[in-house]
Amino acid sequence: MPDKAVSVDRTVTLSLVFAVIIQTTGALLWAGSAEARIEALEAQHNFHPPVSERLARIEEQMIMTRQSLVRIETRIETRSKDSEP
């Protein structure tokens, strides 16, 4: 049996080139749309203040409200004790 040399055909068909171009175009379009989504999310995140800061402000307001309520109750109690016979 004669030894046959293995040969590889190194020609590139037009369909292979077309497939690579289509895949590259698809990847670039996908990357562009992903970038647009990321930018939209970043803009939305920058528009809203972080929840932890808002929560800290609300907690501080509740503390101040509670202190005011205690002062009001104390004044009412002292006035009612003074008016009792």
Secondary structure, DSSP 8 states (H G I E B T S, - for coil): -------------HHHHHHHHHHHHHHHHHHHHHHHHHHHHHHHHHHS--HHHHHHHHHHHHHHHHHHHHHHHHHHHHHHHHH--
